[in-house]
């Protein structure tokens, strides 16, 4: 007999004001929205230029923004070789913040380079910060496992904190999820993919 059997959970019938209370385990919904879908609003940034690469900005209500590669980014087609936060003149992974106000975070402009992502096809992509704000941290896990960048949420590149007075301006400069889907459909209709 298992010595811990008496500590196993057993559902007891409960009543409140004479009405039965249903078990939370019976009401479990398998397809609940993910944490990203529940707490973050998806915005997209497409850097203008020769290669229109999409980036995902997960915007939390507390202003914290996670910068990610959008699932449609070119680097995912051929695979990710690696990532470096050393962008030449500075190493973003050496960023140190302290205190409630996150003092010491590197100031970023919308087009400041956050990281360099290299693909297995030999291409190197400069990842922009996408928003104006303060660099809080970079994701050290993706240095060891670059394939994590394909996971929205866990595969973020950096956390950036914009100033409160810039939040509305930043949201207006980015594409909403709906606008991004329209952009993708227009791009597909102009350049049908042939495989």
Protein Blocks (a to p, Z undefined) as FASTA:
>chain_A
ZZklmmpccdddddeehiacddfklmpcfkbccfklmmpccdddddedjblcdddddddf
kopacddddfklmklmnopfbdcfbeojacfklpccedjkogoiacddfklcfbdcddfk
opacdddehiacddfbdcfklmmmmmlmmpghjlpfbdcdddfklmmmmmmmpccfklmm
mmmmmmmmmmccdZZ
